[in-house]
């Protein structure tokens, strides 16, 4: 598939995914906020549960930011004319791989460490 056709097919998918990730990040900002110490209304175990939920939300946000970085890197490859080609060996990335992950920057062989 020609690079222009790849970009036309996958850019809208990546844009939609990025917009969704940004929206999720905004929506869940309160989940990552510091847990207030209020011993009058929250018991010790409840506070520990809240801190655990906060830690899980922070870890999710970290993964979300990593994915956003992968998508932004795919946009840079599109602009540079490198989209759809493996960042290691330079061969074309299979269409099925890009369909599974439009932000993929390695072919299947290089991603497995040939």
N, C-alpha and C positions, 0 to 999 in steps of 0.2 A: 504494500500500500504506500502510495506517495506521501511524503512528509506533510504536504498541505492537507491531504485528505485525513491523515492521522490527527492533525491539529484541529481540523474542522469537526472531527468526530469526538475527540476527547477533551478539548478545551472547555466546552460547556459543562461537561460532567465534573471536571476539576473545579470550575468556578462555583458550581452548585454545592459541591462538597465543602469547599472552603467557606462559603457563606454559611452553611449549616454548622460548621465547626465554630465559627465566630459567634453565631447566635447561641450555641450551647454554652460557650465560654461566658458570655454575658449573663445568660439565664442562671448559671450555677455559681456565679461569683459569691453569693452569700454562703454557699456550702463550704467554701474554702476560707472564709473569714475566721479570725481567731476566736476560740471558744472563750466566752467570758466566764470569769470566776465569780459565781454568785452562789455562795453556800447556803443561802436562805431558801432558794427556790429549786436548786438542782443538787441532788445527792452526789456522792463521790462516784458511784457506778454510772449514773446518768452522764456525768461530766466525762468519764472515761469513754463511754459510748459515743458522745458527741465529738471527742477528740479523735477517736478511731474513724468516724464518718468523715471528719475534716481531712484526715490523712489520706483516706481513699479518694476523696474529691480532689485533693492536690495531686495525687498520682495520676488520676484520670486527666486532669488538666495538663500535666506534663506530657502525657502521651498525645493529647490533642494538639499541643504546640509542636511536637515532633512531626505529626502528620501534616500540620499546616506548613511547616518548613519543607517537607517533601513536595508538597503541592507547589509552593512558591519556587522551588528549584526546578520543577517540571516547566513552569511558566518561563523561567530564565532559559532553559534548554530550547523551548519553542522559539523564543526571540533570537537565540543564537544560531538556530538552524540545526541543533543537535538532537531534537526530540525524536524518539523512536529508535535511537542508536545506543548500544551498550556503552556505558562510561568506562569500561575496562578494555574490552576487545574491539570496540567500534563496529561490531556487526549489528544488523537490524534486530530489534527486539520483536519477538513474535507477536502478531496481532492478538492472539488469545491471552498472552501475558498482559498486554496493555489493556485488554478488555477486563481482565481480573483486577488490575491495578494500574490505572492510567498514569500514575506518578512513578512507575517503575523506571529505574535508571540503569538496571543491569539485565542482561539476558539471563535465561534460566541457567545456562552452564556456568556463567560467572557468579551468579548468586549462590550457587552450590559449591563454588570454589574449585571447579574443574580439577 
